Every structure is written in structure tokens, then in C-alpha cells.
Amino acid sequence: MKLASSSLSIILLSQCTPAAAFFPTKGLVQQSFKSQIISSGSTVVLHKPQCATALQMSIPSIINTVQRPRIAACALAFLLLAVKVVRDPRAFFWPGAGVDSQSKAALPEGSLGCPFVGYDIFSGSKDYGPFAKLGQLSKKNGKIFKIYSYGYPLVSVSGVDNIKSLLKNEFKDDGIGTFMIGKQNIGKIFGENMLLYENNNEKHSMLRRLMGTAMTPGAIAAGIPSIQERANYHINEMLKTNQAVKFEDAFQSFTLDIAWKQILGLDLKEEEIPKFHDAVRDWTDGMLNPFFLVPFKVPGLEKYTKAGRAATYLRGKIEEKISKLEKDGPDSSTLSKLYYATDEDGTRLTREQVIDNSLLLIFAGTETSASTLRCAALFLTLHPDVWNKVRAEQNEIKAKYGDDLTSEALENSVYLDAVIKETLRLQPVELGELRKVKESVVVDGKQIPKKWYAFFNAKQTHYNDPSTYQEDGSHMDHFKGFKPDRWLSESTKPKEWMPFGDGRRRCIGERLGMTEMKVFLSMLARKVAKCELVNTIDADHEIVWQKGNAMARPANAECTLVAA
């Protein structure tokens, strides 16, 4: 009897195949069952069970067992998220933009923009130039305002007093420090050892002292003959052509020549000069490449991007020059002065510090100087009366000091100096270096929370200068507001002017940049009687600007020159 019972049980269970767990066999009913075999004499009576597999029985149980905790966890997470959004929606929709609840000061005014993204403050427009959105927000808001851009909560600070108040917190453990966006990528290409990004007080002081030996008045004066030679060369080339001269080519070629000849002291063959020029352009253009700015490492950028390959080329050239200096001794180049600079205790710059800070000087001497020269030339063509005053002054300087420019001759070019300063008032570097706020600071009664980023806004500072301000904005208009004569009197001289920054991080290449620009414009005034603008002004009589640069540049600016 036991055998019969077992056999029948096997027969019945054999119908419950694995497939039946999902597709039941015909005639089987999906219920739990119990086989019963009853013996009645010789007759075996089978009560046929309603069959379901063990697998079928277990799956719903497993699903319930697994899903219920997950659903509960998701519900709890959603609830916590909802609480977070209700309590502090800013921190959720604009990550990192939390408020310091310990501070009694309010956040600056201003909108954070689109959730999770904020504003694209880097984009430009043809009627404004780069950073058009930042310019729009600056006019709309006060001297201090908050914004959000691509994952960074930012505060724009303008006004000399406010900026000085902010910068007094530099080089403190609980203060502020410069911050390289996308350091994982941009650091390898633009230099991690730059003076600009050194936040250690002692190291920064040492770097600035040693680099300063290459930027002394005497060091700059020694380079004037070389700068004048390159200026003469490029102006003569401009006068040779019967076609309109492009500002873009003329001024950038001049500053790039200063980079390889004076700053680095390279001995380039004629056919390699264009390659060097292209490398510097590709390298500086990469500054605003979004791939370099992301907060994680992107492999292959040094090898597969123009900026990366350009950086490798430029570093190679600097390495070659250092090897030559080690073999032959010092020369008159800026790089040589950096390499051999020695502090009082015998400290010298490391090889990497020399390379990275040479690149910093190249950027400052090409991008800033070339862009300012383009703008100055544009303004001088729009204001022929100003150009005539520059020419008259240079005729006097030439009569007094001779053909060769000297430090004394440049120092006495007072009106030329005013032209350059007025150009920088209207078109400064718009976005200063970001400072990461380690602990919350208060500026002009406004809270800048810890872990936010602050930057000084030079253009807005110039806009709000009470000594020049006009309610209709005409003091910043390129047609109505370009008035170099305002710099000649203490009563009209701008009081808030800071195109080179301020504090201990004030641009160390300021003197070199001003000398480059003065030399070129002084030689241009001596050799060119008249410059007529060909284009750059649109049908609405507005200047057309390039959109994607670190500084404003007139787009497609060309002029015809008439020799003196």
C-alpha cells in the first residue's frame, strides 16, 4: 500500500514540470493540495488533488518578501526628500547653495536661475562680448548679488571697499582662497603651480618675491629695446599692405612675438614662429573649454584636444630653454630671471614652478595685452580727436628723447597712459578668479556662506564709480564715454579702477603688460597719420564683439592705415 501511494504521488507530481511554474499544465488547478490515498479492500480510491508547483507557490512569497522592504525604503527616502525640499528648497534645486544658519546676515539679492543648472554666465553676445549674461545680471542687481552656474553657487562682489573687505580674508585658515575650476583636467594643461592658485601664505609670498625679480622696473626697462623692435617690425608689415589691416592678426602677432622672444627667450627659426603662435592661441582658447571645467577627470584631454597638445608643445619649448640656461648661463629673458631668482635663504623656484609661471606670464602678456590693444585701436579710430592728441604727444616725446624708447620716455607719455587706462576702464577682464569661501564671511552686511564661491566684478565696479557715473549709462558707452582726458585731472580721475585686481594677488605682470601696450601704440602714433575703420560697426551703428573669449575683442575689426 505504501508503494502504491508513493507511485501515484510521483505520477501526479511528475505532471508539475518546471514550466508549469509559469504556464500550468492543462487540467491542473493552481491551489495547494494534499494527496490522499484510501485503501478499501482491494480497491484503491484516489482523491485527485488540485495541483500547483512548489515554485509557483514560492514566487509570490519571494516577491512580497523582497519588494515590501524596497517599497518601504523608497517611500521613506521619498518622504525624507520631500521634507528636505520643504525645509530648504534652495539646497535641493541648487546643490551646494545652502545658507549658514549661524549667521544673522541675509544672503545677497539675486536669482539663482534654472534649477540644477543656474545661469550660463560664460556665454557671450555680439552686442556685448563674452560674459553677456553676467553683464545683464550686474546691471539688474546691486553691488553684491548671488547667482548659480553649472554646479557652483557664486557671489559677485563689486566696489573697491567691498572687494578689499572680501580680500582681507585671504591666506587665512578660515578665510578664502583662489580656486581652479576643473583642476583635475585644467591643472595639467594650464599649470597647477601657478602663483595665481597658491593659497599657502608663506609659499605665495616666496613665489611672489622670486617672480617679482623678473618684473622690477629695471628688468622691464632692459626689455624695452626688444619690445620696440618687434613693434616696429609689425607696424612696418601693416604699412606695406594695400589692404585693410585686421586688428586680430596685427596685435596678437605682436604680443605672441613678445612671448617667445622676450618672456621665454627662445631662438625660433622663421618657419617655427607660426607654429608657436598657433600653439599659444589653441592653449589660451582652451581656458573656456567646458570639458576642462567639469569636476571629474576626463581621460585623454592632453593628447586629444588642441589645448592639451599645445600645452605639451609649449612645455617642451620651456624645458629646452631651461636646459640651455643650465648649459650656457643666464640671459636677458624673463624666463632666465625666474630660473635664477634666489631668495634670501637660498630658495629657488622648482622646475615645475618655473614652467607653470612662465605659462602664466604668456597668458597675461598675450590674452590681456592683445585684447586691450584691439579695443584701444578701435576706440582711437572712433575718436580721431583723441588719436591726434596721442600723435602730438609722441612727436614731443620723440623730439625730447629721440627715436629709441626708454622708461623715462614712456613715463612721460601721460596722454597715452590715459588712453590705455580709459580702455581698461571700459573693457576690463570681467570675471576675476574665483575664491572659495572656507567659513562664512559678511561683506557690506551680506552673507557669503561657507563652501560658496566669490569673485570680484571689475566692470561693475567701474560702472558704479561715483566719479564717472551717469544715470543713463553713457559713461560706459564706447562712443560717448571714451574720454581719456578724465585721467588728467584729480577732480575727474576715476576713483574705482581695478582692471589688474587688488591686494596681494594683484596681477604681477601689470608693469610688463602696460609697457608692451605703450610701446606699440607710441610707435603706431609715430608711423601712422590716420586709421580708418572698415567694419565692426553694424547697421544700427553698434560695435560687433566676439562672443567666446576671456576678454572682449571687436569682431572682424579692420582698418586702413595712412602712413605719417
C-alpha positions as CSV (number, residue, x, y, z in Angstrom):
1,M,0.0,0.0,0.0
2,K,2.8,2.3,0.7
3,L,4.3,1.6,-2.7
4,A,1.0,2.4,-4.4
5,S,0.7,5.6,-2.5
6,S,4.2,6.7,-3.4
7,S,3.9,5.7,-7.0
8,L,0.7,7.7,-7.5
9,S,2.3,10.6,-5.8
10,I,5.2,10.5,-8.2
11,I,2.9,10.3,-11.2
12,L,0.9,13.3,-10.0
13,L,3.9,15.4,-9.2
14,S,5.6,14.5,-12.5
15,Q,2.9,16.5,-14.2
16,C,4.1,19.6,-12.4
17,T,7.1,20.4,-14.6
18,P,9.3,23.5,-14.1
19,A,7.4,25.1,-17.0
20,A,4.2,24.6,-15.0
21,A,5.5,27.1,-12.5
22,F,4.8,29.8,-15.1
23,F,2.5,28.0,-17.6
24,P,0.3,25.5,-15.7
25,T,-0.3,22.1,-17.4
26,K,-3.9,21.7,-18.7
27,G,-6.2,20.3,-16.1
28,L,-4.1,21.3,-13.2
29,V,-5.6,23.8,-10.8
30,Q,-3.2,26.3,-9.1
31,Q,-4.0,25.6,-5.5
32,S,-2.3,23.9,-2.6
33,F,-3.2,20.3,-2.3
34,K,-2.7,17.2,-0.3
35,S,-2.7,13.8,-2.0
36,Q,-4.9,11.3,-0.2
37,I,-4.9,7.6,-0.9
38,I,-7.5,5.5,0.9
39,S,-7.5,1.7,0.9
40,S,-10.8,-0.1,0.9
41,G,-10.1,-3.8,0.4
42,S,-8.5,-4.4,-2.9
43,T,-9.7,-1.1,-4.3
44,V,-7.5,1.9,-4.3
45,V,-9.5,5.1,-4.2
46,L,-7.7,8.2,-5.3
47,H,-8.9,11.6,-4.4
48,K,-7.3,13.6,-7.2
49,P,-5.7,16.7,-5.8
50,Q,-5.7,20.2,-7.3
51,C,-2.1,20.6,-8.3
52,A,0.3,23.6,-8.1
53,T,4.0,23.5,-8.1
54,A,6.3,24.4,-5.2
55,L,7.9,27.0,-7.4
56,Q,4.6,28.6,-8.2
57,M,3.8,28.8,-4.5
58,S,7.1,30.3,-3.6
59,I,7.4,33.1,-6.3
60,P,4.7,35.4,-4.9
61,S,6.1,34.9,-1.5
62,I,9.6,35.8,-2.6
63,I,8.4,38.8,-4.5
64,N,6.4,40.0,-1.5
65,T,9.4,39.4,0.8
66,V,11.8,41.3,-1.4
67,Q,9.5,44.1,-2.6
68,R,8.0,45.2,0.6
69,P,11.3,46.3,2.2
70,R,12.2,48.0,-1.0
71,I,8.9,49.8,-1.3
72,A,9.2,50.8,2.3
73,A,12.7,52.1,1.8
74,C,11.7,54.1,-1.3
75,A,8.8,55.6,0.5
76,L,11.0,56.6,3.4
77,A,13.6,58.1,1.0
78,F,10.9,60.0,-0.8
79,L,9.5,61.2,2.5
80,L,12.9,62.4,3.6
81,L,13.5,64.1,0.3
82,A,10.1,65.8,0.5
83,V,11.0,67.1,4.0
84,K,14.3,68.4,2.7
85,V,12.7,70.2,-0.2
86,V,10.1,71.8,2.0
87,R,12.7,72.8,4.6
88,D,15.4,74.0,2.2
89,P,14.3,74.0,-1.4
90,R,17.4,76.1,-2.4
91,A,19.8,73.3,-1.3
92,F,17.8,70.7,-3.3
93,F,17.3,72.6,-6.6
94,W,20.7,74.3,-6.5
95,P,23.1,71.8,-4.8
96,G,25.7,73.4,-2.6
97,A,23.7,76.7,-2.3
98,G,22.8,76.3,1.3
99,V,22.6,79.1,3.9
100,D,24.7,79.4,7.0
101,S,22.0,79.4,9.7
102,Q,24.5,80.6,12.3
103,S,25.0,83.9,10.5
104,K,22.5,86.7,11.2
105,A,23.3,88.4,7.8
106,A,21.0,87.8,4.9
107,L,22.0,86.3,1.6
108,P,22.8,88.8,-1.2
109,E,19.9,89.7,-3.6
110,G,19.7,88.0,-6.9
111,S,18.2,84.9,-8.6
112,L,19.9,81.5,-8.8
113,G,18.4,80.8,-12.2
114,C,17.3,77.5,-13.6
115,P,17.2,74.6,-11.0
116,F,20.3,72.4,-11.0
117,V,22.0,74.4,-13.8
118,G,21.6,78.1,-13.0
119,Y,22.9,80.7,-15.5
120,D,25.4,80.4,-18.3
121,I,27.5,83.4,-17.3
122,F,30.3,82.5,-19.7
123,S,28.2,82.8,-22.9
124,G,28.5,86.0,-24.9
125,S,26.6,88.0,-27.5
126,K,27.7,90.1,-30.5
127,D,26.4,93.4,-28.9
128,Y,28.2,92.8,-25.6
129,G,31.1,90.3,-26.0
130,P,31.9,87.5,-23.5
131,F,30.1,87.1,-20.2
132,A,26.9,88.8,-21.6
133,K,24.6,87.2,-19.1
134,L,26.9,88.3,-16.2
135,G,26.8,91.8,-17.6
136,Q,23.0,91.7,-17.7
137,L,22.7,90.4,-14.1
138,S,25.2,93.0,-12.9
139,K,23.1,95.9,-14.2
140,K,19.9,94.4,-12.7
141,N,21.3,93.7,-9.2
142,G,23.3,95.6,-6.7
143,K,26.9,95.7,-5.9
144,I,26.8,92.3,-4.3
145,F,24.5,89.6,-5.7
146,K,24.2,85.8,-5.9
147,I,23.9,83.5,-8.9
148,Y,24.3,79.8,-9.7
149,S,26.2,78.5,-12.6
150,Y,26.9,74.9,-13.6
151,G,27.0,73.5,-10.0
152,Y,28.7,76.5,-8.4
153,P,26.9,78.9,-6.0
154,L,28.5,82.3,-6.7
155,V,28.5,85.8,-5.3
156,S,29.6,88.7,-7.4
157,V,31.3,91.4,-5.4
158,S,31.9,94.9,-6.8
159,G,33.0,98.2,-5.4
160,V,36.6,98.8,-4.2
161,D,35.6,98.9,-0.5
162,N,33.6,95.7,-0.7
163,I,36.4,93.9,-2.6
164,K,39.0,95.0,-0.1
165,S,36.8,93.7,2.7
166,L,36.5,90.4,0.9
167,L,40.2,90.1,0.1
168,K,41.3,90.8,3.7
169,N,40.2,87.2,4.4
170,E,42.8,85.7,2.0
171,F,45.5,83.4,3.3
172,K,43.6,82.6,6.5
173,D,42.7,79.1,7.6
174,D,39.0,80.1,7.9
175,G,39.1,82.7,5.1
176,I,39.0,82.5,1.3
177,G,41.4,81.1,-1.3
178,T,41.6,81.0,-5.1
179,F,40.0,78.0,-6.7
180,M,40.8,76.4,-10.0
181,I,37.6,75.1,-11.6
182,G,38.1,71.6,-13.0
183,K,41.6,71.3,-11.5
184,Q,41.6,67.6,-12.3
185,N,41.8,68.5,-16.0
186,I,42.8,72.1,-16.4
187,G,45.6,71.8,-13.8
188,K,47.7,69.6,-16.1
189,I,47.2,71.9,-19.1
190,F,47.4,75.3,-17.6
191,G,49.6,74.7,-14.6
192,E,49.0,73.6,-11.0
193,N,52.0,75.5,-9.7
194,M,50.9,79.0,-10.8
195,L,51.3,81.9,-8.4
196,L,47.6,82.6,-9.0
197,Y,46.5,79.4,-7.2
198,E,48.9,79.2,-4.3
199,N,46.9,79.6,-1.1
200,N,49.6,78.9,1.4
201,N,50.7,82.2,2.9
202,E,54.4,81.5,3.1
203,K,54.7,79.8,-0.3
204,H,52.7,82.5,-2.0
205,S,55.0,85.2,-0.5
206,M,58.1,83.3,-1.6
207,L,56.7,82.8,-5.1
208,R,55.8,86.5,-5.5
209,R,59.2,87.6,-4.3
210,L,61.1,85.4,-6.7
211,M,58.8,86.2,-9.6
212,G,59.0,89.8,-8.7
213,T,62.7,89.9,-9.6
214,A,61.7,89.4,-13.2
215,M,59.1,92.2,-13.1
216,T,61.1,95.1,-11.5
217,P,61.3,98.4,-13.3
218,G,64.9,97.7,-14.2
219,A,64.1,94.3,-15.6
220,I,61.2,95.7,-17.7
221,A,63.4,98.6,-18.9
222,A,66.0,96.2,-20.1
223,G,63.5,94.5,-22.3
224,I,62.1,97.7,-24.0
225,P,64.5,97.7,-27.0
226,S,63.4,94.1,-27.8
227,I,59.7,95.1,-27.5
228,Q,60.3,98.2,-29.6
229,E,62.0,96.1,-32.3
230,R,59.0,93.7,-32.6
231,A,56.6,96.7,-32.6
232,N,58.4,98.3,-35.5
233,Y,58.5,95.1,-37.4
234,H,54.8,94.5,-37.2
235,I,53.8,98.2,-37.9
236,N,56.1,98.2,-41.0
237,E,54.4,95.0,-42.2
238,M,51.0,96.6,-41.7
239,L,52.0,99.7,-43.7
240,K,53.3,97.5,-46.6
241,T,50.0,96.1,-47.5
242,N,47.5,97.9,-49.7
243,Q,44.6,96.1,-48.0
244,A,42.8,96.7,-44.7
245,V,44.7,95.5,-41.7
246,K,43.0,93.1,-39.3
247,F,43.3,94.0,-35.6
248,E,43.1,90.4,-34.7
249,D,46.3,89.5,-36.6
250,A,48.3,92.6,-36.0
251,F,48.1,92.8,-32.2
252,Q,48.1,89.2,-31.4
253,S,51.1,88.5,-33.6
254,F,53.0,91.3,-31.8
255,T,52.2,90.0,-28.3
256,L,53.0,86.4,-29.3
257,D,56.4,87.5,-30.5
258,I,57.0,89.2,-27.2
259,A,56.1,85.8,-25.6
260,W,58.6,83.7,-27.4
261,K,61.3,86.4,-27.8
262,Q,61.3,88.4,-24.5
263,I,59.4,86.3,-22.0
264,L,60.8,82.9,-22.9
265,G,63.9,84.0,-24.8
266,L,63.5,81.3,-27.5
267,D,65.6,81.2,-30.6
268,L,62.9,80.2,-33.1
269,K,63.5,79.7,-36.8
270,E,61.3,81.7,-39.1
271,E,59.2,78.7,-40.1
272,E,58.5,77.7,-36.5
273,I,57.2,81.1,-35.4
274,P,53.7,80.4,-36.9
275,K,53.6,77.1,-35.1
276,F,54.4,78.8,-31.8
277,H,51.7,81.4,-32.4
278,D,49.1,78.7,-33.2
279,A,50.1,76.8,-30.0
280,V,49.5,79.8,-27.7
281,R,46.2,80.5,-29.4
282,D,45.0,76.9,-29.0
283,W,46.2,76.8,-25.4
284,T,44.5,80.1,-24.3
285,D,41.3,79.3,-26.2
286,G,41.1,76.1,-24.2
287,M,40.5,78.2,-21.0
288,L,36.8,78.2,-21.6
289,N,36.5,74.6,-23.0
290,P,33.7,73.0,-20.9
291,F,35.4,69.6,-21.0
292,F,38.2,71.1,-18.9
293,L,35.9,72.6,-16.3
294,V,33.9,69.5,-15.2
295,P,34.6,68.4,-11.6
296,F,36.0,64.9,-12.6
297,K,38.9,63.6,-14.5
298,V,38.3,63.3,-18.3
299,P,41.0,61.0,-19.8
300,G,42.9,61.9,-22.9
301,L,42.5,65.6,-22.8
302,E,46.2,66.3,-23.0
303,K,46.5,64.0,-26.1
304,Y,43.3,64.5,-27.9
305,T,42.5,68.2,-27.6
306,K,44.1,71.2,-29.2
307,A,44.7,72.9,-25.9
308,G,46.3,69.7,-24.5
309,R,48.7,69.2,-27.4
310,A,49.5,72.9,-27.4
311,A,50.4,72.8,-23.7
312,T,52.7,69.8,-24.4
313,Y,54.4,71.7,-27.1
314,L,54.9,74.9,-25.0
315,R,56.1,73.0,-22.0
316,G,58.6,71.2,-24.3
317,K,59.9,74.6,-25.5
318,I,60.3,75.9,-22.0
319,E,62.1,72.7,-21.0
320,E,64.5,73.1,-23.9
321,K,65.2,76.7,-22.8
322,I,65.9,75.7,-19.2
323,S,68.4,73.1,-20.4
324,K,70.1,75.8,-22.5
325,L,70.2,78.1,-19.5
326,E,71.7,75.4,-17.4
327,K,74.4,74.9,-20.0
328,D,75.1,78.5,-21.1
329,G,74.1,80.5,-18.0
330,P,71.6,83.4,-17.7
331,D,70.5,85.8,-20.4
332,S,68.1,88.8,-20.7
333,S,64.9,86.8,-20.9
334,T,62.1,86.8,-18.3
335,L,62.4,83.0,-18.1
336,S,66.1,83.3,-17.2
337,K,65.3,85.7,-14.4
338,L,62.7,83.3,-13.0
339,Y,65.0,80.3,-13.2
340,Y,68.0,82.0,-11.5
341,A,65.9,84.0,-8.9
342,T,67.1,83.2,-5.4
343,D,65.5,84.1,-2.1
344,E,67.4,85.4,0.9
345,D,67.7,81.9,2.4
346,G,68.8,80.4,-0.9
347,T,65.4,79.1,-2.0
348,R,64.8,78.9,-5.8
349,L,61.8,78.1,-7.8
350,T,61.4,74.4,-8.7
351,R,61.5,73.4,-12.4
352,E,57.7,72.9,-12.4
353,Q,57.1,76.3,-10.8
354,V,59.3,78.0,-13.4
355,I,57.4,76.3,-16.2
356,D,53.9,76.9,-14.9
357,N,54.6,80.6,-14.0
358,S,56.2,81.2,-17.4
359,L,52.9,80.0,-18.9
360,L,51.0,82.3,-16.6
361,L,53.1,85.3,-17.9
362,I,52.5,84.2,-21.5
363,F,48.7,84.2,-20.9
364,A,48.8,87.6,-19.2
365,G,51.1,89.1,-21.8
366,T,49.2,87.8,-24.8
367,E,45.5,87.5,-24.0
368,T,45.2,90.6,-21.8
369,S,47.6,92.8,-23.8
370,A,46.4,91.8,-27.2
371,S,42.7,92.2,-26.3
372,T,43.3,95.6,-24.7
373,L,45.3,96.8,-27.8
374,R,42.4,95.7,-30.1
375,C,39.9,97.7,-28.0
376,A,42.2,100.7,-27.8
377,A,42.8,100.8,-31.5
378,L,39.1,100.5,-32.1
379,F,38.3,103.4,-29.8
380,L,41.1,105.5,-31.3
381,T,39.6,105.0,-34.8
382,L,36.2,106.0,-33.5
383,H,37.7,109.1,-31.8
384,P,40.1,110.8,-34.3
385,D,40.5,113.8,-32.0
386,V,42.0,111.5,-29.3
387,W,44.3,109.9,-31.9
388,N,45.6,113.3,-32.9
389,K,46.4,114.1,-29.3
390,V,48.3,110.8,-29.0
391,R,50.3,111.7,-32.1
392,A,51.0,115.2,-30.9
393,E,52.3,113.9,-27.6
394,Q,54.6,111.3,-29.3
395,N,56.0,113.9,-31.6
396,E,57.1,115.9,-28.5
397,I,58.4,112.8,-26.8
398,K,60.4,111.9,-29.9
399,A,61.9,115.4,-30.1
400,K,62.9,115.3,-26.5
401,Y,64.1,111.7,-26.1
402,G,65.0,110.5,-29.6
403,D,63.8,107.6,-31.7
404,D,64.6,104.9,-29.1
405,L,62.0,104.4,-26.4
406,T,63.1,104.3,-22.8
407,S,61.4,104.0,-19.4
408,E,61.6,107.8,-19.0
409,A,60.1,108.4,-22.4
410,L,57.2,106.0,-21.6
411,E,56.6,107.5,-18.2
412,N,56.2,111.0,-19.7
413,S,53.7,109.7,-22.3
414,V,51.0,110.9,-20.0
415,Y,48.2,111.1,-22.5
416,L,49.0,107.7,-24.0
417,D,48.8,106.3,-20.5
418,A,45.4,107.8,-20.1
419,V,44.2,106.2,-23.3
420,I,45.2,102.8,-22.1
421,K,43.7,103.3,-18.7
422,E,40.4,104.5,-20.2
423,T,40.3,101.5,-22.5
424,L,40.7,99.2,-19.4
425,R,38.0,101.1,-17.6
426,L,35.5,100.4,-20.4
427,Q,36.7,96.8,-21.2
428,P,38.4,95.2,-18.2
429,V,38.7,91.5,-17.5
430,E,35.2,90.9,-16.4
431,L,35.3,87.8,-14.2
432,G,38.1,87.8,-11.5
433,E,39.4,84.5,-10.1
434,L,37.0,82.5,-8.0
435,R,37.7,82.5,-4.3
436,K,36.3,79.5,-2.3
437,V,34.8,80.6,1.0
438,K,36.1,78.3,3.7
439,E,34.0,79.8,6.5
440,S,31.1,82.2,6.0
441,V,32.1,85.9,5.6
442,V,30.0,89.1,5.7
443,V,30.6,91.8,3.2
444,D,28.6,95.0,3.2
445,G,26.0,93.3,5.5
446,K,25.5,90.4,3.2
447,Q,26.3,86.8,4.0
448,I,28.6,84.8,1.7
449,P,28.1,81.2,3.1
450,K,30.9,78.7,3.5
451,K,31.5,76.5,0.5
452,W,30.2,79.2,-1.8
453,Y,32.5,80.9,-4.3
454,A,33.1,84.7,-4.6
455,F,34.6,86.7,-7.4
456,F,35.3,90.4,-7.8
457,N,33.4,92.1,-10.6
458,A,35.7,94.8,-12.2
459,K,33.4,96.0,-14.8
460,Q,30.5,96.6,-12.4
461,T,33.0,98.3,-10.1
462,H,33.9,100.7,-12.9
463,Y,30.2,101.1,-13.8
464,N,29.3,102.2,-10.3
465,D,32.3,104.5,-9.8
466,P,30.7,107.7,-8.4
467,S,33.3,109.9,-10.0
468,T,32.2,108.9,-13.5
469,Y,28.7,107.5,-13.1
470,Q,25.9,108.7,-15.4
471,E,22.3,107.6,-14.8
472,D,21.8,106.8,-18.5
473,G,24.9,104.6,-18.6
474,S,26.7,106.9,-21.1
475,H,29.9,106.8,-19.0
476,M,30.4,103.2,-20.1
477,D,29.3,103.8,-23.7
478,H,32.1,103.3,-26.3
479,F,31.0,106.3,-28.3
480,K,30.0,108.7,-25.6
481,G,32.0,107.5,-22.6
482,F,35.6,107.1,-24.0
483,K,37.2,110.2,-22.5
484,P,40.9,109.8,-21.8
485,D,41.1,113.4,-20.7
486,R,39.3,112.5,-17.5
487,W,42.5,110.9,-16.3
488,L,44.5,114.2,-16.5
489,S,42.8,115.9,-13.5
490,E,42.4,114.7,-9.9
491,S,38.9,116.1,-9.9
492,T,37.7,114.0,-12.8
493,K,40.0,111.0,-12.4
494,P,38.2,107.7,-11.8
495,K,38.4,106.6,-8.1
496,E,37.3,103.0,-8.5
497,W,39.5,101.4,-11.2
498,M,40.9,97.9,-10.8
499,P,41.5,96.0,-14.1
500,F,44.5,94.3,-12.6
501,G,42.9,93.1,-9.4
502,D,43.8,94.2,-5.9
503,G,45.5,93.0,-2.8
504,R,48.4,90.5,-2.6
505,R,47.1,88.8,-5.8
506,R,47.2,92.0,-7.9
507,C,48.5,91.0,-11.4
508,I,52.2,90.5,-11.2
509,G,52.6,91.1,-14.9
510,E,50.9,94.5,-14.8
511,R,54.1,96.5,-15.5
512,L,55.1,94.3,-18.4
513,G,51.6,94.4,-19.9
514,M,51.4,98.2,-19.7
515,T,54.9,98.5,-21.2
516,E,54.0,96.3,-24.2
517,M,50.9,98.4,-24.9
518,K,52.6,101.7,-24.5
519,V,55.5,100.8,-26.8
520,F,53.2,99.5,-29.6
521,L,50.8,102.5,-29.5
522,S,53.6,105.0,-29.3
523,M,55.3,103.6,-32.4
524,L,52.0,103.4,-34.2
525,A,51.4,107.1,-33.4
526,R,54.8,108.0,-34.8
527,K,54.4,106.0,-38.0
528,V,50.6,106.2,-38.8
529,A,48.9,109.5,-39.5
530,K,45.4,108.2,-39.9
531,C,43.5,104.9,-39.3
532,E,40.0,104.5,-40.9
533,L,37.7,101.8,-39.6
534,V,36.4,99.4,-42.4
535,N,33.8,97.4,-40.5
536,T,33.0,96.2,-36.9
537,I,30.1,98.7,-36.8
538,D,26.7,97.1,-37.7
539,A,23.7,98.7,-39.4
540,D,22.5,100.1,-36.0
541,H,25.8,101.8,-35.5
542,E,26.7,99.4,-32.8
543,I,30.1,97.6,-32.2
544,V,30.0,93.9,-33.0
545,W,32.0,91.8,-30.5
546,Q,33.4,88.3,-30.4
547,K,31.5,86.1,-28.1
548,G,33.7,83.3,-26.7
549,N,36.9,84.8,-25.3
550,A,38.3,85.6,-21.8
551,M,38.3,89.3,-22.7
552,A,36.2,91.5,-25.1
553,R,37.5,91.7,-28.7
554,P,35.9,93.6,-31.6
555,A,34.8,91.1,-34.2
556,N,36.4,91.2,-37.7
557,A,37.8,94.7,-36.9
558,E,39.8,96.1,-39.9
559,C,41.2,99.5,-40.7
560,T,43.2,101.1,-43.5
561,L,46.3,102.9,-42.5
562,V,47.8,106.1,-43.8
563,A,51.5,106.5,-43.2
564,A,52.8,109.6,-41.4
